[in-house]
């Protein structure tokens, strides 16, 4: 296990049917690259599954390619293709980091309108085991974004509010059994571990 590392975690947004990142994903990636350099980080972690029906490319891989094109060596980019949303981003990044790394500090990157929910989710799931700083890229968020954030925050609390976040097995089981993005209600049932 590699210890005392600093890792940037970039939460993916959207890409087009060719695997090209959309504007908000590019802004998040660029902010992650800046933090990687400014904070002298060891790795960048990209997250996200193959969510589009018209392309099999996981968005984590599209973000990884973009970051590499911007000058970050592939050897400095880690990807996890399991997560389907912010809750999954937190859970799967935690499982990966606990298994292979021992970070001293995490820098989590998302969008400005999304960052409060990201903080709530990551601080709950990571249970203060790592020092985390949060960064949001500037967007033109509208009222619809804000309402969706409130609804999603409530859904997170309803689904995960009463569990032991230190127990990864319970956390993953709750994700797979009760979260509609993983239990088969919205997307195909998640089969991974």
Buried (B, 14 or more C-beta within 10 A) or exposed (E): EEEEBBBBBBBBBBBEEEBEBEEBBBBBBBBBBBBBEEBEBBBBBBBBBBBBEEBEBBBBBBBBBBBBEEEBEEEBBBBBBBBBBBBBBBBBBBBBBBEEBEBEBBBBBBBBBBBBBBBBBBBBBBEEBBEBBBBBBEBEBEEEBEEBBEEBBEEBEEBBEEBEBEEBEEBBEBBBEBBEBBBEEEBEEBEEE
